Amino acid sequence: MTGVDITGTSKPWVIFVSRGDTSIQRQLSGLEAKGGRVHHFDSRDLITEEGIYRSFAEVLQFPGYFGRNWDSVVDCLDDLCGAVTGGVGIAGVIHDADRVLEAEHFPLFVSVLCQGADRANSAVDLDGFPLNRPAIAEHFFFEFRQFDREKVALRIEQPDLTVTVGNPFVAAALNPQRWH
């Protein structure tokens, strides 16, 4: 996978790939070698919005004030604790993403992941003021059994995202014209 480095705080935030892509394993190993953490999600737990809230809260140890809604997911992704990130960063891997591709909430889910990661990967707040924490590398992988790049790109295309179709991946980040 060229042009993507999940060990740092650069875009893209969400990456879609075929299961078994060896470049993913190298990226994940590189993050762990720097002290970051890799967290795994079973797509069967992400079929519903409530399932996403439950799974993310459990796997990423969201705090008790987590409100079980999309805005709260964004806030909690920005506020992950050191035990979850290793003080360095995280990669979330969603296995068998084919199961959630056609879910009604899928485009919103991708946007929410991009919003949370955009904030976590920044050392400034939404108003541009420095935060009292360093930027934390935060990226998410969707692994597909049958990966159709064009289909994925069309499914996630929306005004608030910049979608890049590369070889062999699709990547998403917030559209800076809409968000910054």
C-alpha positions in Angstrom: 0.0 0.0 0.0 1.8 3.1 -1.1 1.2 6.6 0.2 -0.3 5.5 3.5 1.5 5.5 6.9 -0.7 4.6 9.8 2.2 4.9 12.3 1.9 8.7 11.9 -0.8 11.3 12.2 -1.3 11.9 8.4 -4.4 11.2 6.4 -6.2 9.0 5.3 -8.1 8.0 8.4 -10.2 5.1 7.0 -8.7 2.6 4.6 -10.6 -0.1 2.7 -8.6 -3.2 1.6 -8.9 -6.8 0.6 -8.4 -9.3 3.4 -5.0 -10.8 3.4 -3.3 -7.7 2.0 0.3 -8.1 3.3 0.9 -4.3 3.4 -1.8 -4.1 6.1 0.1 -6.5 8.3 3.3 -4.5 7.8 1.5 -1.3 8.7 0.0 -2.8 11.8 3.3 -4.3 12.9 5.0 -1.0 12.4 2.4 0.7 14.6 2.8 -1.9 17.4 6.6 -1.6 17.1 6.3 2.1 18.0 4.1 1.2 21.0 0.7 1.7 19.4 -2.2 -0.7 19.7 -4.2 -2.7 17.2 -7.9 -3.4 18.0 -10.0 -5.9 16.2 -13.8 -5.6 15.4 -16.0 -8.4 14.1 -18.3 -7.0 11.5 -21.2 -9.1 12.8 -21.2 -6.8 15.8 -21.5 -3.7 13.6 -24.6 -4.6 11.6 -26.7 -2.1 13.7 -25.9 1.3 15.1 -26.5 0.0 18.6 -24.0 -2.8 17.8 -21.4 -0.3 16.8 -21.9 1.7 20.0 -21.7 -1.4 22.1 -18.7 -2.9 20.3 -16.6 0.3 20.1 -17.4 1.1 23.8 -16.2 -2.3 24.8 -13.2 -2.7 22.5 -11.9 0.8 22.9 -12.8 1.2 26.6 -15.0 4.2 26.1 -15.6 6.1 29.4 -18.8 5.8 31.4 -20.2 9.1 30.1 -20.3 7.6 26.5 -23.8 8.6 25.2 -24.4 5.8 22.7 -24.8 8.1 19.7 -22.7 9.2 16.8 -21.6 12.5 18.3 -20.4 10.7 21.4 -18.5 8.1 19.3 -16.6 11.1 17.7 -15.9 12.6 21.1 -14.7 9.3 22.6 -12.5 8.5 19.6 -10.8 11.8 20.2 -10.4 11.1 24.0 -9.0 7.5 24.0 -6.9 6.7 27.0 -3.2 5.7 27.0 -4.0 2.1 27.8 -6.0 1.8 24.6 -3.5 3.8 22.5 -0.2 2.9 24.1 0.3 6.7 24.2 1.2 6.4 20.5 -1.9 5.5 18.5 -4.4 2.9 17.4 -5.5 1.0 14.4 -9.0 -0.4 14.4 -9.4 -3.4 12.0 -12.9 -4.3 11.0 -12.9 -7.9 9.7 -15.2 -9.2 7.0 -16.5 -5.7 6.2 -18.6 -7.1 3.4 -21.3 -7.7 6.0 -21.7 -4.0 6.8 -21.1 -2.4 3.3 -24.8 -2.3 2.5 -26.0 -1.3 5.9 -28.0 2.0 5.8 -25.7 3.5 8.4 -22.4 2.5 6.6 -21.7 5.9 5.0 -22.4 7.7 8.3 -20.2 5.2 10.2 -17.3 5.9 7.9 -17.8 9.7 8.3 -17.9 9.3 12.1 -14.7 7.4 12.1 -13.1 10.1 9.9 -14.3 12.8 12.2 -13.0 11.1 15.4 -9.7 10.2 13.8 -9.3 13.7 12.3 -9.6 15.1 15.8 -7.4 12.5 17.5 -4.6 13.0 14.8 -4.5 16.7 15.5 -2.7 18.6 18.3 -5.2 21.5 18.2 -8.8 21.7 19.1 -11.7 22.6 16.7 -11.0 26.3 17.3 -7.3 25.9 16.4 -6.0 26.2 20.0 -3.2 23.8 21.2 -4.5 20.7 23.1 -2.9 19.6 26.4 -2.0 16.3 24.7 0.0 15.2 21.7 -1.7 14.1 18.5 -2.4 10.4 18.5 -2.2 8.3 15.4 -5.7 6.8 14.8 -6.7 4.9 11.7 -9.3 2.3 10.7 -9.1 -0.5 8.3 -12.1 -2.2 6.7 -11.0 -5.7 5.4 -13.2 -7.2 2.7 -13.4 -10.8 1.6 -14.5 -9.7 -1.9 -13.2 -6.2 -2.4 -14.6 -4.1 -5.2 -12.9 -0.7 -5.0 -15.3 1.2 -7.2 -18.3 -0.2 -5.3 -16.8 0.8 -1.9 -15.9 4.3 -3.2 -19.4 4.9 -4.5 -20.9 3.7 -1.3 -18.9 6.1 0.9 -18.9 9.0 -1.4 -20.4 12.1 0.3 -19.7 15.8 0.4 -17.9 15.7 3.8 -15.3 13.1 2.7 -12.4 13.0 0.3 -12.3 9.5 -1.2 -9.2 8.2 -2.9 -9.2 5.1 -5.0 -5.7 3.6 -5.2 -4.2 0.3 -5.9 -5.0 -1.8 -4.0 -7.1 0.3 -1.6 -9.7 2.9 -1.1 -9.1 5.6 1.5 -11.3 8.3 3.1 -10.6 11.5 5.1 -12.6 14.6 5.9 -13.0 17.0 3.1 -11.0 20.1 4.3 -13.3 22.4 2.4 -16.3 21.2 4.5 -14.5 20.6 7.8 -11.6 23.0 8.3 
